[in-house]
Amino acid sequence: MRIDYTPLFLKQFRKAPIDIQKTYGTRIALFASNPSHPLLRTHKLIGEYEGCKSINITGDWRAIYEEYTDVFEPYVVFLFLGTHSQLYK
């Protein structure tokens, strides 16, 4: 599965604490091998982010993404990274 990032996601990632960046690295590796792994708590979103999905990075940090399919393979684009309160105001 191909994984892409928006410029905003990358900016949020660079501003995130180092421990969150490291944990994200672990979680994205898990996501790449099994997007439905129970540890990620992958779920569909409603409201402002309807059509997107979210994975847990830690108990409070989330990464929001959209799924796409092109001719060759499915791929995802990570849109936002932040705490629950930052993302779901």
Short mmCIF file of the C-alpha atoms (twelve columns), coordinates in Angstrom:
data_MODEL
# 
_entry.id   MODEL 
# 
loop_
_atom_site.group_PDB 
_atom_site.id 
_atom_site.type_symbol 
_atom_site.label_atom_id 
_atom_site.label_alt_id 
_atom_site.label_comp_id 
_atom_site.label_asym_id 
_atom_site.label_seq_id 
_atom_site.Cartn_x 
_atom_site.Cartn_y 
_atom_site.Cartn_z 
_atom_site.pdbx_PDB_model_num 
ATOM 1  C CA . MET A 1  0.000   0.000  0.000   1 
ATOM 2  C CA . ARG A 2  1.272   3.437  -0.905  1 
ATOM 3  C CA . ILE A 3  1.196   6.084  1.843   1 
ATOM 4  C CA . ASP A 4  1.331   9.798  1.032   1 
ATOM 5  C CA . TYR A 5  1.178   12.917 3.204   1 
ATOM 6  C CA . THR A 6  -0.234  16.403 2.802   1 
ATOM 7  C CA . PRO A 7  2.070   19.360 3.456   1 
ATOM 8  C CA . LEU A 8  -0.056  20.226 6.501   1 
ATOM 9  C CA . PHE A 9  0.394   16.741 7.947   1 
ATOM 10 C CA . LEU A 10 4.161   16.990 7.508   1 
ATOM 11 C CA . LYS A 11 4.180   20.385 9.231   1 
ATOM 12 C CA . GLN A 12 2.137   19.005 12.141  1 
ATOM 13 C CA . PHE A 13 4.484   16.013 12.332  1 
ATOM 14 C CA . ARG A 14 7.582   18.224 12.528  1 
ATOM 15 C CA . LYS A 15 5.979   20.232 15.362  1 
ATOM 16 C CA . ALA A 16 4.926   17.126 17.302  1 
ATOM 17 C CA . PRO A 17 7.012   16.037 20.310  1 
ATOM 18 C CA . ILE A 18 9.856   13.629 19.518  1 
ATOM 19 C CA . ASP A 19 8.189   10.765 21.413  1 
ATOM 20 C CA . ILE A 20 5.049   11.186 19.271  1 
ATOM 21 C CA . GLN A 21 7.165   11.190 16.097  1 
ATOM 22 C CA . LYS A 22 8.829   7.934  17.176  1 
ATOM 23 C CA . THR A 23 5.530   6.332  18.134  1 
ATOM 24 C CA . TYR A 24 4.052   7.430  14.802  1 
ATOM 25 C CA . GLY A 25 6.905   5.631  13.033  1 
ATOM 26 C CA . THR A 26 6.053   2.427  14.856  1 
ATOM 27 C CA . ARG A 27 2.328   2.803  14.212  1 
ATOM 28 C CA . ILE A 28 2.701   3.624  10.525  1 
ATOM 29 C CA . ALA A 29 4.808   0.478  10.043  1 
ATOM 30 C CA . LEU A 30 2.024   -1.507 11.706  1 
ATOM 31 C CA . PHE A 31 -0.560  0.305  9.565   1 
ATOM 32 C CA . ALA A 32 1.347   -0.519 6.368   1 
ATOM 33 C CA . SER A 33 1.310   -4.226 7.205   1 
ATOM 34 C CA . ASN A 34 -2.201  -4.396 8.698   1 
ATOM 35 C CA . PRO A 35 -4.433  -1.265 8.562   1 
ATOM 36 C CA . SER A 36 -7.064  -3.040 10.669  1 
ATOM 37 C CA . HIS A 37 -4.750  -4.041 13.520  1 
ATOM 38 C CA . PRO A 38 -6.649  -3.640 16.832  1 
ATOM 39 C CA . LEU A 39 -3.856  -1.530 18.355  1 
ATOM 40 C CA . LEU A 40 -4.542  1.203  15.765  1 
ATOM 41 C CA . ARG A 41 -8.255  1.406  16.568  1 
ATOM 42 C CA . THR A 42 -8.947  2.388  12.966  1 
ATOM 43 C CA . HIS A 43 -12.380 3.925  12.596  1 
ATOM 44 C CA . LYS A 44 -14.483 5.978  10.196  1 
ATOM 45 C CA . LEU A 45 -15.132 9.590  11.070  1 
ATOM 46 C CA . ILE A 46 -18.302 11.651 10.882  1 
ATOM 47 C CA . GLY A 47 -19.057 15.349 10.851  1 
ATOM 48 C CA . GLU A 48 -16.290 17.629 9.594   1 
ATOM 49 C CA . TYR A 49 -14.109 14.640 8.642   1 
ATOM 50 C CA . GLU A 50 -16.808 12.465 7.081   1 
ATOM 51 C CA . GLY A 51 -15.280 10.149 4.504   1 
ATOM 52 C CA . CYS A 52 -11.976 9.993  6.396   1 
ATOM 53 C CA . LYS A 53 -10.611 7.487  8.861   1 
ATOM 54 C CA . SER A 54 -8.471  7.857  11.961  1 
ATOM 55 C CA . ILE A 55 -5.830  5.764  13.681  1 
ATOM 56 C CA . ASN A 56 -4.612  6.088  17.249  1 
ATOM 57 C CA . ILE A 57 -0.993  7.053  17.703  1 
ATOM 58 C CA . THR A 58 -1.252  7.226  21.509  1 
ATOM 59 C CA . GLY A 59 -4.197  7.499  23.848  1 
ATOM 60 C CA . ASP A 60 -4.647  11.154 22.851  1 
ATOM 61 C CA . TRP A 61 -2.861  11.576 19.491  1 
ATOM 62 C CA . ARG A 62 -4.598  10.716 16.212  1 
ATOM 63 C CA . ALA A 63 -3.696  10.632 12.517  1 
ATOM 64 C CA . ILE A 64 -6.491  11.274 10.015  1 
ATOM 65 C CA . TYR A 65 -6.333  9.878  6.486   1 
ATOM 66 C CA . GLU A 66 -8.349  9.272  3.317   1 
ATOM 67 C CA . GLU A 67 -8.334  6.096  1.242   1 
ATOM 68 C CA . TYR A 68 -8.082  6.071  -2.550  1 
ATOM 69 C CA . THR A 69 -7.834  3.497  -5.303  1 
ATOM 70 C CA . ASP A 70 -6.002  4.068  -8.547  1 
ATOM 71 C CA . VAL A 71 -5.526  1.712  -11.468 1 
ATOM 72 C CA . PHE A 72 -2.644  -0.157 -9.851  1 
ATOM 73 C CA . GLU A 73 -3.122  -0.198 -6.090  1 
ATOM 74 C CA . PRO A 74 -5.004  1.310  -3.173  1 
ATOM 75 C CA . TYR A 75 -3.288  4.144  -1.352  1 
ATOM 76 C CA . VAL A 76 -3.889  6.474  1.563   1 
ATOM 77 C CA . VAL A 77 -3.129  10.122 2.154   1 
ATOM 78 C CA . PHE A 78 -2.550  11.240 5.724   1 
ATOM 79 C CA . LEU A 79 -4.161  14.653 6.179   1 
ATOM 80 C CA . PHE A 80 -3.825  15.682 9.825   1 
ATOM 81 C CA . LEU A 81 -1.912  14.767 12.976  1 
ATOM 82 C CA . GLY A 82 -2.756  16.080 16.422  1 
ATOM 83 C CA . THR A 83 -4.320  15.508 19.784  1 
ATOM 84 C CA . HIS A 84 -7.954  14.588 20.074  1 
ATOM 85 C CA . SER A 85 -8.842  18.114 21.242  1 
ATOM 86 C CA . GLN A 86 -6.816  19.768 18.452  1 
ATOM 87 C CA . LEU A 87 -8.496  17.746 15.709  1 
ATOM 88 C CA . TYR A 88 -12.050 17.467 17.033  1 
ATOM 89 C CA . LYS A 89 -12.758 20.987 18.279  1 
# 
